[in-house]
Amino acid sequence: MFKPSSEENISKHHQSTSTFTLSYLGDACYELWCRKLVTHRYSNPNQVHRKTVQLVRCQSQSKLIELLLPLLTEEEKKVYTKGKNTRPNNVPKSATVEEYRKSTGFECLVGYWLIRDEAERFNELMNDETVLPFIESFLTSSSSLGQSSCLTEEGTF
């Protein structure tokens, strides 16, 4: 993992890191987090796969970032906006361009936290009282729009 030697290097690296790199890393990290969370609840491979797919699809990430936006710092909002404003090469048929762009912004933000070695910030936000019911709804329902309740298993990077 990339660990710069100083705050100045972190800032320079962030400035020069492409949105592709941030979103690519963020996508991988978020999916790993989701897989870890889901496997704490389910052991059936079909359920694990279905729940993970529900959490990582761009429609879910788009809704998730809407919950997170009020909690972000100005710098984090800039990273999100940079990712969101990246012109997509292709959009899944099941998603709108807006959903896809928001999810790319979310993935850039997760990648940003990763390269800055700030996993605790991701975990803090994912365990926020406004986010927990949203995540829990995927784990407790048969659809992606299930009933909300509190999360009992904490997920971490």
VENVEN-V494898 format. One record per helix or strand. SS is the DSSP state (@ for helix, = for strand). FROM is the first residue (numbers start at 1). LEN is the number of residues. Records with the same first field share a line. If there is no record, write none. Layout:
# VENVEN-V494898
SS->FROM-LEN / FROM-LEN
This chain:
# VENVEN-V494898
@->7-10 / 19-23 / 45-12 / 58-14 / 74-11 / 97-19 / 119-8 / 129-12
